[in-house]
Amino acid sequence: MYATFLVWFSFFGVEDSAASVTAPSFISECPTSGARPEFRVAIIGAGPSGTSAAYYLAKAQEKLEEARKYGLGTCKNTSFPERLYVTVYERSDRVGGRAWSVHPLDDPSIAPVESGASIFAKMNTQMRQATQAMDLKAVPRESMPRSDYGLWNGRDFVIDKFDGTKWDQLKMYWRYGNSPQTFLNLYVLVRLTFSATKAASSFTQLYNPSFLHKRTRHSTESESGYPWSNVSDIIHRLGLQHTTSQSARDLLLHNKVSDTFVDEMVNALTRAIYAQSVSTIHAVAAMVAAGAPDAFSIRGGNEQLFQRLLEKSGAYVRFGVQGEVTGLMKMSASIDPAKPGHTEWWVGTKDGHGEVYNAVILATPWHDAGITLLNTHHTVPSYKFQHLHVTIVVTSSSKLNVKYFAGAMPLTSMPHTILTTTAPDGTEPEFLSMSYLRQLNHATYKGKTWNKLFVVKILSQKELEDDTLARLFGPSSVLWTTQKTWSAYPELPPTDKFGRFEIDDNLWNINALERWISTMETSLLASKNVVALLLQKWLGAAFILGQACKWEPNVVREATAWAGWGCQNT
């Protein structure tokens, strides 16, 4: 395979190092590429980003067919390409990426448990509408009936049991004062309105067609800047640059949230959601973690959504060694370097196969992709990921072993869900969070039927050995376990330095946004933005933004329009 690369390398030569993708480019209203029969796009990765990109391109194909028949506004006399040809490369044998579910006891008749990307919030409109469009069912996050919470710091229970009674609320007020309400106000401020006194942008604007597409007369660019060429543009347009550039702890303390509440409760949330502490994570990510309790997953497993998006897209898919991309080489397909879309890319795989594409979309974490870039001086930014161990346990024990928490205050009953924080002396608990998810009635395993078994999910930064599980649940009480180790999330420190979505001419990186916020929702938002950039470059602003648009103010489009292109789409 590399020999083939070297032949192309010597034929086309190394690009001029002075050329840069960061140079501003003119955006045309209509297609500038002539009547090319097809555009070929390679997508590397079949997780949330890659599968949604394939689906968005399929929706663009539908609009292309309409444009070829009926024209597109003032672009009626323009030639549109006939089709978008999409190939998805996936080095594993499955679709879904970090969305992964497992069946307890390895029994397919038992509903699966999320072992990877587990939840999305109620306000995550792209995920919600995609779920609806794919005829799937969103259900509240799984927990035991009448589930209660505890907070453990490795030495003591800071909160032994909280289930929302008035007495529990009084105990919270006694410990934290008004800090919980102050934190809630900040959460609303950052995530929903951000500025109560100004018409400032917010996350909800990302689902407003008029915010995304509105432009002044005769302009080919939207007033919001959508589609955005780099992550910093999004952050600035939403007014979140200051919140992103400081730690969650600093922001909360500055806004008079008590250090006790920050170091205990908020730290427990950021550890449970991002496996990072409140003092190291930026403030926007902490607010994302705060939204986790109001969360949903897809009945039957979240990966179903991405499987269906890919299936509906009609893209050609290569799996295993046929889908494991080992190299990308930039090629000049035109003697005129000023011609839009002149660059093509050779995509080579582990089995020695190679094809040429007009564009490549990276939809996989670059740090472990194992891909070599050739014939370009540009590089894909790589950043550290937080490693996470997810352990699913089936146990006969209805509660955790009290002896494990020796030295803690006496407990009348163990909570079903335990979050953790760091003790004042620096002691780190052995796990980040633990939750009893469900009870299995009359379950059979290895020829024996049990009246009651319990499914438990544990997140930790280190692998939990069998003896640790025995101490947690009691001797001989663990029947079945499975563990999955993930490079789950990027480290999310405060910063004002973020990357571009276009790494080089026609080489796009969806995961640039993950360095800011890492969720399934933002994967879909970044995917839509990258596909919009690509299509705008090839097909013009009218295709993406629409022409002579009339909007209903503050209307979020429903599933019939969320994935499309033009005035009414988000």
C-alpha positions as CSV (number, residue, x, y, z in Angstrom):
1,M,0.0,0.0,0.0
2,Y,2.8,2.5,0.9
3,A,4.5,1.7,-2.4
4,T,1.4,2.9,-4.2
5,F,1.4,6.0,-2.0
6,L,5.0,6.8,-2.9
7,V,4.2,6.5,-6.7
8,W,1.5,9.1,-6.3
9,F,3.7,11.1,-4.0
10,S,6.5,11.4,-6.6
11,F,4.1,12.1,-9.5
12,F,2.2,15.0,-7.9
13,G,5.0,16.4,-5.8
14,V,4.9,18.1,-2.4
15,E,2.6,21.1,-2.1
16,D,4.0,24.6,-1.7
17,S,4.5,25.0,2.1
18,A,3.4,28.6,1.8
19,A,-0.1,27.5,0.8
20,S,-2.5,27.5,3.7
21,V,-6.1,26.4,4.3
22,T,-6.5,29.2,6.7
23,A,-6.6,31.8,3.9
24,P,-10.1,33.3,3.5
25,S,-12.0,32.1,0.5
26,F,-14.9,33.6,-1.5
27,I,-18.3,32.0,-0.9
28,S,-20.3,31.7,-4.1
29,E,-24.1,31.9,-4.1
30,C,-24.4,29.1,-6.7
31,P,-22.3,26.1,-7.6
32,T,-18.9,27.0,-9.1
33,S,-17.8,23.5,-10.1
34,G,-19.7,23.0,-13.3
35,A,-21.5,19.9,-14.3
36,R,-19.2,17.3,-12.7
37,P,-21.2,14.1,-12.6
38,E,-20.5,13.2,-9.0
39,F,-18.7,14.3,-5.8
40,R,-16.9,11.5,-3.9
41,V,-16.7,11.8,-0.2
42,A,-14.9,9.5,2.2
43,I,-15.9,9.4,5.9
44,I,-13.5,7.8,8.3
45,G,-15.3,6.5,11.4
46,A,-18.8,5.0,11.8
47,G,-19.6,6.5,15.2
48,P,-22.1,9.3,15.9
49,S,-20.2,11.9,13.8
50,G,-19.5,9.7,10.8
51,T,-22.9,8.1,10.5
52,S,-24.7,11.4,10.9
53,A,-22.4,13.0,8.3
54,A,-23.4,10.2,5.9
55,Y,-27.1,10.9,6.6
56,Y,-26.8,14.7,6.2
57,L,-25.1,14.0,2.8
58,A,-27.9,11.7,1.8
59,K,-30.4,14.5,2.6
60,A,-28.3,16.8,0.4
61,Q,-28.6,14.2,-2.4
62,E,-32.3,14.5,-2.1
63,K,-32.1,18.3,-2.5
64,L,-29.7,18.0,-5.4
65,E,-32.2,15.9,-7.3
66,E,-34.8,18.6,-6.7
67,A,-32.4,21.3,-7.8
68,R,-31.6,19.5,-11.0
69,K,-35.3,19.2,-11.8
70,Y,-36.7,22.5,-10.7
71,G,-33.6,24.8,-10.2
72,L,-32.7,26.5,-7.0
73,G,-33.9,30.1,-6.7
74,T,-31.5,32.4,-8.6
75,C,-29.4,29.4,-9.4
76,K,-31.9,28.0,-11.9
77,N,-29.5,28.1,-14.8
78,T,-26.6,26.5,-12.9
79,S,-25.5,22.9,-13.4
80,F,-25.6,20.8,-10.3
81,P,-23.7,17.5,-9.9
82,E,-25.8,14.4,-10.4
83,R,-24.9,12.6,-7.1
84,L,-22.8,12.5,-4.0
85,Y,-21.0,9.2,-3.7
86,V,-20.2,8.4,0.0
87,T,-18.0,5.7,1.4
88,V,-17.7,5.1,5.2
89,Y,-14.5,3.5,6.5
90,E,-14.7,1.7,9.9
91,R,-11.8,-0.4,11.2
92,S,-14.0,-2.3,13.7
93,D,-16.7,-4.7,12.8
94,R,-19.6,-2.6,14.2
95,V,-21.4,0.8,13.8
96,G,-21.8,3.1,16.8
97,G,-18.3,4.2,17.9
98,R,-18.4,5.0,21.6
99,A,-22.1,4.2,21.7
100,W,-22.0,0.6,22.9
101,S,-24.5,-1.5,24.9
102,V,-24.2,-5.0,26.4
103,H,-26.8,-7.6,27.5
104,P,-26.5,-8.6,31.1
105,L,-25.6,-12.3,31.6
106,D,-24.9,-12.3,27.9
107,D,-28.6,-13.0,27.4
108,P,-30.1,-11.2,24.4
109,S,-33.5,-11.5,25.9
110,I,-32.5,-9.1,28.6
111,A,-32.6,-5.4,27.7
112,P,-29.1,-4.0,27.1
113,V,-27.2,-1.7,29.4
114,E,-25.2,1.3,28.0
115,S,-21.5,0.7,28.4
116,G,-20.4,3.6,26.3
117,A,-22.0,6.9,25.4
118,S,-25.1,6.5,27.7
119,I,-27.3,9.6,27.8
120,F,-28.5,12.7,26.0
121,A,-30.3,15.6,27.7
122,K,-33.9,16.7,27.0
123,M,-32.7,19.9,25.4
124,N,-30.4,17.9,22.9
125,T,-32.6,18.6,19.9
126,Q,-30.5,16.9,17.2
127,M,-30.4,13.7,19.2
128,R,-34.1,13.9,20.1
129,Q,-35.2,14.6,16.5
130,A,-32.9,12.0,15.0
131,T,-34.3,9.4,17.4
132,Q,-37.8,10.4,16.3
133,A,-36.9,10.4,12.6
134,M,-35.4,6.9,12.9
135,D,-38.6,5.5,14.6
136,L,-36.8,4.8,17.9
137,K,-38.0,5.4,21.4
138,A,-36.2,7.7,23.9
139,V,-36.7,6.6,27.5
140,P,-35.6,8.3,30.8
141,R,-32.1,7.3,32.0
142,E,-32.2,4.0,33.8
143,S,-32.3,3.8,37.6
144,M,-34.0,1.7,40.3
145,P,-37.5,2.7,41.4
146,R,-37.3,5.1,44.3
147,S,-33.6,5.4,43.8
148,D,-31.7,7.5,46.3
149,Y,-28.2,9.0,46.2
150,G,-25.1,9.1,48.4
151,L,-21.8,11.1,48.2
152,W,-18.7,9.2,49.2
153,N,-15.1,10.7,49.4
154,G,-13.2,7.5,50.0
155,R,-13.3,7.9,53.8
156,D,-16.7,9.2,54.7
157,F,-20.2,9.6,53.4
158,V,-20.5,13.4,52.9
159,I,-24.2,12.7,52.1
160,D,-25.4,9.3,53.3
161,K,-28.8,9.2,51.6
162,F,-30.8,11.8,49.6
163,D,-34.1,11.0,48.0
164,G,-35.7,14.4,47.8
165,T,-37.7,14.5,51.0
166,K,-38.2,17.8,52.8
167,W,-35.9,16.6,55.6
168,D,-33.2,15.8,52.9
169,Q,-33.7,19.3,51.5
170,L,-33.2,20.8,54.9
171,K,-30.0,18.9,55.5
172,M,-28.7,20.1,52.1
173,Y,-29.6,23.7,53.1
174,W,-27.8,23.3,56.4
175,R,-24.7,22.1,54.7
176,Y,-24.6,24.2,51.6
177,G,-26.8,27.2,52.3
178,N,-28.1,28.9,49.1
179,S,-25.3,27.5,46.9
180,P,-27.4,24.8,45.2
181,Q,-29.9,27.5,44.0
182,T,-27.0,29.8,43.0
183,F,-25.5,27.0,41.0
184,L,-28.8,26.2,39.3
185,N,-29.2,29.9,38.4
186,L,-25.7,29.8,36.8
187,Y,-26.6,26.6,35.0
188,V,-29.7,28.2,33.5
189,L,-27.7,31.3,32.6
190,V,-25.0,29.5,30.7
191,R,-27.0,26.8,29.0
192,L,-30.3,28.3,28.3
193,T,-30.2,32.1,28.1
194,F,-26.7,33.1,28.9
195,S,-27.7,36.7,29.2
196,A,-31.0,37.7,30.7
197,T,-30.4,41.4,29.9
198,K,-29.1,41.2,26.3
199,A,-30.3,39.5,23.1
200,A,-27.3,37.3,23.4
201,S,-26.9,34.0,21.7
202,S,-27.3,30.7,23.5
203,F,-27.2,27.0,22.9
204,T,-30.8,27.0,22.0
205,Q,-30.0,29.3,19.0
206,L,-28.2,26.4,17.4
207,Y,-31.7,25.0,16.7
208,N,-33.1,28.3,15.4
209,P,-33.2,28.4,11.5
210,S,-33.3,32.2,11.4
211,F,-30.2,32.4,13.7
212,L,-28.3,30.0,11.5
213,H,-29.3,31.2,8.0
214,K,-30.3,34.9,8.2
215,R,-28.1,37.1,6.0
216,T,-28.1,40.6,4.8
217,R,-29.2,41.4,1.3
218,H,-26.7,40.5,-1.4
219,S,-24.4,38.7,1.1
220,T,-23.4,35.1,0.6
221,E,-22.6,34.7,4.3
222,S,-25.0,34.3,7.2
223,E,-25.0,37.0,10.0
224,S,-24.2,34.3,12.6
225,G,-21.3,33.0,10.6
226,Y,-22.9,29.6,10.1
227,P,-21.5,27.3,8.9
228,W,-18.5,28.0,11.2
229,S,-15.0,27.4,10.0
230,N,-13.5,26.9,13.4
231,V,-14.6,26.1,16.9
232,S,-13.7,29.5,18.3
233,D,-16.2,31.1,16.0
234,I,-19.0,29.1,17.5
235,I,-17.9,29.9,21.1
236,H,-17.6,33.6,20.4
237,R,-21.0,33.7,18.6
238,L,-22.6,32.0,21.6
239,G,-20.9,34.4,24.0
240,L,-19.2,31.6,25.9
241,Q,-15.5,32.5,25.4
242,H,-15.1,33.8,29.0
243,T,-16.8,30.7,30.5
244,T,-14.7,28.4,28.4
245,S,-11.4,30.0,29.4
246,Q,-11.8,29.5,33.1
247,S,-12.2,26.5,35.3
248,A,-15.6,25.5,36.6
249,R,-14.3,26.0,40.2
250,D,-13.1,29.5,39.6
251,L,-16.3,30.6,37.9
252,L,-18.5,29.1,40.6
253,L,-16.5,30.6,43.4
254,H,-16.4,34.0,41.7
255,N,-20.2,33.8,41.5
256,K,-20.5,33.1,45.3
257,V,-21.2,29.4,45.2
258,S,-19.6,28.0,48.3
259,D,-16.3,26.1,48.0
260,T,-17.9,23.2,50.0
261,F,-20.7,22.8,47.5
262,V,-18.2,23.1,44.5
263,D,-15.7,20.6,45.9
264,E,-18.3,18.1,46.9
265,M,-21.5,18.2,44.7
266,V,-20.2,19.8,41.5
267,N,-17.0,17.9,41.6
268,A,-19.1,14.7,41.9
269,L,-21.0,15.6,38.8
270,T,-17.9,16.4,36.7
271,R,-16.2,13.2,37.9
272,A,-19.3,11.1,37.0
273,I,-19.9,12.6,33.6
274,Y,-16.3,13.5,32.3
275,A,-14.0,11.7,34.8
276,Q,-12.4,15.1,35.5
277,S,-12.3,17.3,38.5
278,V,-14.1,20.6,38.9
279,S,-10.8,22.4,39.3
280,T,-9.4,21.2,36.0
281,I,-12.4,21.2,33.7
282,H,-13.7,24.4,32.0
283,A,-16.9,25.9,33.2
284,V,-19.0,25.2,30.1
285,A,-18.3,21.4,30.3
286,A,-19.3,21.5,34.0
287,M,-22.6,23.0,33.1
288,V,-23.1,20.2,30.5
289,A,-22.4,17.7,33.3
290,A,-25.1,19.5,35.4
291,G,-27.7,18.6,32.8
292,A,-27.1,14.9,33.1
293,P,-29.9,14.1,35.6
294,D,-32.5,15.3,33.0
295,A,-31.4,12.6,30.6
296,F,-32.6,10.0,28.2
297,S,-31.3,7.0,26.3
298,I,-32.7,4.9,23.4
299,R,-34.6,1.8,24.2
300,G,-32.6,-1.2,23.0
301,G,-29.3,0.7,22.9
302,N,-28.1,4.1,21.7
303,E,-26.0,2.5,18.9
304,Q,-29.3,1.7,17.1
305,L,-29.6,5.4,16.2
306,F,-26.3,5.4,14.4
307,Q,-26.9,2.1,12.7
308,R,-30.1,3.4,11.3
309,L,-28.6,6.7,10.2
310,L,-25.9,4.9,8.3
311,E,-28.4,2.4,6.8
312,K,-30.8,5.2,5.7
313,S,-27.9,7.2,4.2
314,G,-27.3,4.5,1.5
315,A,-23.5,5.0,1.9
316,Y,-21.1,2.2,1.0
317,V,-19.4,0.9,4.1
318,R,-16.0,-0.9,4.5
319,F,-15.4,-2.7,7.7
320,G,-12.3,-4.4,9.4
321,V,-9.0,-4.3,7.5
322,Q,-10.9,-3.1,4.4
323,G,-12.1,-0.1,6.5
324,E,-8.9,0.5,8.5
325,V,-7.4,3.6,6.9
326,T,-3.7,3.8,7.2
327,G,-2.8,6.7,5.0
328,L,-4.2,9.9,3.4
329,M,-2.4,11.6,0.6
330,K,-3.1,15.0,-0.8
331,M,-3.2,15.3,-4.6
332,S,-3.7,18.2,-6.9
333,A,-6.3,17.3,-9.5
334,S,-6.0,20.6,-11.4
335,I,-3.2,22.7,-12.9
336,D,-5.2,25.8,-11.7
337,P,-4.7,25.9,-7.9
338,A,-7.1,28.8,-7.6
339,K,-10.0,26.6,-8.8
340,P,-12.4,25.7,-6.0
341,G,-12.3,22.1,-4.9
342,H,-9.1,21.4,-6.9
343,T,-7.6,19.2,-4.2
344,E,-8.4,15.4,-4.1
345,W,-7.3,12.8,-1.5
346,W,-6.1,9.3,-1.9
347,V,-7.4,7.0,0.9
348,G,-5.5,3.8,1.5
349,T,-6.5,1.0,3.8
350,K,-4.7,-1.9,5.6
351,D,-5.7,-4.4,2.9
352,G,-3.8,-2.5,0.3
353,H,-6.9,-0.9,-1.3
354,G,-6.9,2.8,-2.3
355,E,-9.4,5.2,-3.8
356,V,-9.4,8.9,-4.7
357,Y,-12.0,11.3,-3.2
358,N,-12.9,14.9,-3.7
359,A,-13.1,15.3,0.1
360,V,-12.3,13.3,3.3
361,I,-14.2,13.8,6.6
362,L,-12.4,12.6,9.7
363,A,-14.9,11.3,12.2
364,T,-12.7,9.4,14.6
365,P,-10.4,10.5,17.4
366,W,-7.1,11.3,15.8
367,H,-4.8,10.3,18.7
368,D,-5.3,6.6,18.1
369,A,-6.4,6.6,14.4
370,G,-3.0,5.3,13.2
371,I,-3.3,7.3,10.0
372,T,-0.4,8.9,8.2
373,L,-0.8,12.2,6.3
374,L,1.3,12.5,3.1
375,N,2.1,15.4,0.8
376,T,0.8,18.1,3.2
377,H,2.5,20.2,5.9
378,H,-0.8,20.5,7.8
379,T,-1.4,18.3,10.8
380,V,-4.5,17.1,12.6
381,P,-4.5,18.4,16.2
382,S,-4.2,15.6,18.8
383,Y,-5.1,15.9,22.4
384,K,-5.1,13.8,25.5
385,F,-8.1,11.7,26.3
386,Q,-9.4,10.6,29.7
387,H,-9.4,6.8,30.0
388,L,-12.5,5.3,31.6
389,H,-13.2,1.8,32.8
390,V,-16.9,0.8,32.7
391,T,-17.9,-2.2,34.7
392,I,-21.3,-3.8,34.4
393,V,-22.1,-6.2,37.3
394,V,-24.9,-8.7,37.9
395,T,-25.1,-9.5,41.6
396,S,-27.4,-11.2,44.0
397,S,-26.8,-8.5,46.5
398,S,-29.6,-5.9,46.7
399,K,-27.2,-3.3,48.2
400,L,-23.5,-2.6,48.5
401,N,-21.5,-4.3,51.3
402,V,-21.6,-2.0,54.3
403,K,-18.2,-3.4,55.4
404,Y,-16.6,-1.8,52.3
405,F,-17.3,1.6,53.8
406,A,-15.8,0.8,57.2
407,G,-15.1,3.9,59.2
408,A,-18.0,5.8,57.5
409,M,-21.0,6.9,59.5
410,P,-23.5,4.1,60.3
411,L,-26.0,3.5,57.6
412,T,-29.5,2.1,58.0
413,S,-29.5,1.3,54.3
414,M,-27.1,1.8,51.4
415,P,-28.1,4.3,48.7
416,H,-28.7,2.9,45.2
417,T,-26.5,5.5,43.5
418,I,-23.2,6.7,44.9
419,L,-21.3,9.7,43.4
420,T,-17.8,10.4,44.6
421,T,-15.5,13.3,45.4
422,T,-12.0,13.7,46.7
423,A,-11.5,13.7,50.5
424,P,-10.0,16.8,52.2
425,D,-6.8,14.8,52.8
426,G,-6.6,13.9,49.1
427,T,-7.9,10.4,49.3
428,E,-9.3,9.2,46.0
429,P,-12.2,6.7,46.0
430,E,-11.7,3.5,44.0
431,F,-14.6,4.4,41.7
432,L,-16.1,7.6,40.1
433,S,-19.7,6.6,40.4
434,M,-21.8,3.5,41.0
435,S,-25.5,2.9,40.3
436,Y,-28.0,0.1,40.7
437,L,-29.8,0.2,37.4
438,R,-32.5,-2.5,37.5
439,Q,-33.7,-5.7,39.1
440,L,-33.9,-8.9,37.1
441,N,-36.7,-11.2,38.2
442,H,-36.5,-15.0,37.7
443,A,-33.3,-14.8,35.7
444,T,-31.5,-17.9,34.7
445,Y,-27.7,-18.1,34.5
446,K,-25.5,-21.2,34.1
447,G,-28.5,-23.5,34.7
448,K,-29.7,-21.8,37.9
449,T,-32.7,-19.6,38.3
450,W,-32.6,-16.6,40.7
451,N,-35.6,-14.9,42.1
452,K,-33.9,-11.6,42.1
453,L,-30.7,-10.3,40.6
454,F,-29.4,-6.7,40.2
455,V,-27.6,-4.9,37.4
456,V,-25.1,-2.4,38.6
457,K,-22.9,0.0,36.6
458,I,-19.6,1.3,37.9
459,L,-17.3,4.0,36.4
460,S,-13.7,4.1,37.5
461,Q,-10.3,5.3,36.3
462,K,-8.6,2.0,37.0
463,E,-9.7,-1.5,36.3
464,L,-11.7,-3.0,39.1
465,E,-10.3,-6.4,40.0
466,D,-12.4,-9.3,41.2
467,D,-11.3,-8.9,44.8
468,T,-12.5,-5.2,44.7
469,L,-15.9,-6.3,43.4
470,A,-16.1,-8.9,46.1
471,R,-15.4,-6.2,48.8
472,L,-18.0,-3.9,47.2
473,F,-20.8,-6.5,47.0
474,G,-19.9,-9.2,49.4
475,P,-18.3,-12.6,49.0
476,S,-19.7,-14.9,46.3
477,S,-22.4,-12.3,45.4
478,V,-21.1,-11.3,41.9
479,L,-22.4,-13.7,39.2
480,W,-21.3,-11.9,36.0
481,T,-19.2,-8.9,35.0
482,T,-18.1,-7.3,31.8
483,Q,-15.6,-4.4,31.6
484,K,-14.9,-2.0,28.8
485,T,-12.0,0.5,28.7
486,W,-12.6,3.7,26.7
487,S,-10.7,6.7,25.6
488,A,-13.9,8.2,26.7
489,Y,-13.5,12.0,26.6
490,P,-10.8,14.5,25.8
491,E,-9.3,16.3,28.7
492,L,-11.3,19.6,28.8
493,P,-9.1,22.2,30.6
494,P,-9.9,26.0,30.4
495,T,-8.5,27.4,27.1
496,D,-9.2,29.8,24.3
497,K,-7.2,27.8,21.7
498,F,-9.3,25.6,19.5
499,G,-8.9,24.1,16.0
500,R,-10.4,24.5,12.6
501,F,-12.8,22.1,11.0
502,E,-10.9,22.1,7.7
503,I,-7.4,20.8,8.3
504,D,-6.4,21.2,4.7
505,D,-8.2,21.8,1.4
506,N,-11.1,19.3,1.4
507,L,-9.8,17.5,4.5
508,W,-12.3,18.0,7.3
509,N,-12.2,17.1,11.0
510,I,-15.6,16.8,12.8
511,N,-13.9,16.0,16.1
512,A,-12.4,19.5,16.3
513,L,-15.5,20.4,18.4
514,E,-15.0,17.6,20.9
515,R,-12.0,19.5,22.4
516,W,-14.7,21.9,23.7
517,I,-17.7,19.7,24.6
518,S,-17.9,15.9,24.2
519,T,-21.4,14.6,23.8
520,M,-23.4,12.7,21.2
521,E,-25.4,15.9,20.6
522,T,-22.3,18.0,19.9
523,S,-21.1,15.2,17.6
524,L,-24.2,15.6,15.5
525,L,-24.0,19.4,15.6
526,A,-20.3,19.3,14.5
527,S,-21.1,16.8,11.8
528,K,-23.9,19.0,10.4
529,N,-21.6,22.0,10.5
530,V,-18.8,20.2,8.6
531,V,-21.1,18.9,5.9
532,A,-22.5,22.4,5.6
533,L,-19.0,23.8,5.1
534,L,-18.2,21.1,2.5
535,L,-21.5,21.6,0.5
536,Q,-21.3,25.4,0.7
537,K,-17.8,25.2,-0.8
538,W,-19.0,23.0,-3.7
539,L,-22.6,24.0,-4.2
540,G,-22.8,27.6,-2.9
541,A,-24.5,29.5,-0.1
542,A,-28.1,29.2,-1.6
543,F,-28.0,25.4,-1.2
544,I,-27.1,25.6,2.5
545,L,-28.7,28.9,3.7
546,G,-31.7,29.1,1.3
547,Q,-32.9,32.2,-0.5
548,A,-35.6,34.7,0.4
549,C,-36.3,32.9,3.6
550,K,-39.3,33.6,5.8
551,W,-39.1,32.2,9.3
552,E,-41.4,31.7,12.3
553,P,-39.6,33.3,15.2
554,N,-37.9,31.0,17.7
555,V,-39.4,27.9,16.2
556,V,-37.3,24.7,16.5
557,R,-37.9,22.5,13.5
558,E,-39.3,19.1,14.0
559,A,-37.9,15.8,12.7
560,T,-39.2,16.3,9.1
561,A,-36.8,19.2,8.6
562,W,-33.9,18.9,11.1
563,A,-31.5,17.1,8.8
564,G,-32.3,18.9,5.5
565,W,-30.8,22.0,3.9
566,G,-32.2,25.5,3.2
567,C,-34.4,28.0,5.0
568,Q,-36.3,25.9,7.4
569,N,-33.6,23.4,8.4
570,T,-31.4,23.3,11.5
